[in-house]
Amino acid sequence: AEQGTEGEKLNQLAVSACLVLGNISGIYKGQNEALTSTEEKFQKTLEQLLTKGNLQRMRSESEFKFVTGLSQTYESPVSIWNESTRNELAQFIRDRIQLHQ
């Protein structure tokens, strides 16, 4: 039960992080709302980190469904998201954290 609680906490943190990223990047803006130049840059960066397909999913799915979907494999003409790409992203993040410590 304790491990499930820890997993639930981590999922809630991930969902909260998704909400923050979606809001500061303008991903959750309506189609008729213009993006600021900062939001456009933020979205391009997220696209590089998460892939274009995952960014599209982030726009169209609930935060919880998006976060849980990140552990699944997607391969399409638009993007590839699998264990290898998840590992590459995790290593990139670890490298950036070490660089700034």
Contacts in CASP RR format, 6 or more apart in sequence:
PFRMAT RR
TARGET T0000
AUTHOR 0000-0000-0000
METHOD contacts of the structure
MODEL  1
AEQGTEGEKLNQLAVSACLVLGNISGIYKGQNEALTSTEEKFQKTLEQLL
TKGNLQRMRSESEFKFVTGLSQTYESPVSIWNESTRNELAQFIRDRIQLH
Q
11 64 0 8 1.000
11 67 0 8 1.000
11 68 0 8 1.000
14 67 0 8 1.000
14 70 0 8 1.000
15 63 0 8 1.000
15 64 0 8 1.000
15 67 0 8 1.000
18 58 0 8 1.000
18 63 0 8 1.000
18 66 0 8 1.000
18 67 0 8 1.000
19 63 0 8 1.000
21 27 0 8 1.000
21 46 0 8 1.000
21 58 0 8 1.000
22 28 0 8 1.000
22 58 0 8 1.000
24 39 0 8 1.000
24 42 0 8 1.000
25 39 0 8 1.000
25 42 0 8 1.000
25 43 0 8 1.000
25 46 0 8 1.000
26 35 0 8 1.000
26 39 0 8 1.000
26 42 0 8 1.000
26 43 0 8 1.000
27 43 0 8 1.000
27 46 0 8 1.000
27 55 0 8 1.000
27 58 0 8 1.000
27 59 0 8 1.000
28 59 0 8 1.000
29 35 0 8 1.000
29 39 0 8 1.000
35 43 0 8 1.000
43 55 0 8 1.000
46 55 0 8 1.000
46 58 0 8 1.000
47 55 0 8 1.000
49 89 0 8 1.000
49 92 0 8 1.000
50 58 0 8 1.000
50 81 0 8 1.000
50 89 0 8 1.000
51 78 0 8 1.000
51 79 0 8 1.000
51 80 0 8 1.000
51 81 0 8 1.000
51 85 0 8 1.000
52 78 0 8 1.000
52 79 0 8 1.000
53 74 0 8 1.000
53 76 0 8 1.000
53 78 0 8 1.000
53 79 0 8 1.000
53 81 0 8 1.000
54 66 0 8 1.000
54 70 0 8 1.000
54 74 0 8 1.000
54 79 0 8 1.000
54 81 0 8 1.000
56 78 0 8 1.000
57 66 0 8 1.000
57 69 0 8 1.000
58 66 0 8 1.000
70 81 0 8 1.000
70 86 0 8 1.000
71 86 0 8 1.000
72 81 0 8 1.000
73 81 0 8 1.000
73 82 0 8 1.000
73 83 0 8 1.000
74 80 0 8 1.000
74 81 0 8 1.000
74 82 0 8 1.000
75 81 0 8 1.000
75 82 0 8 1.000
END
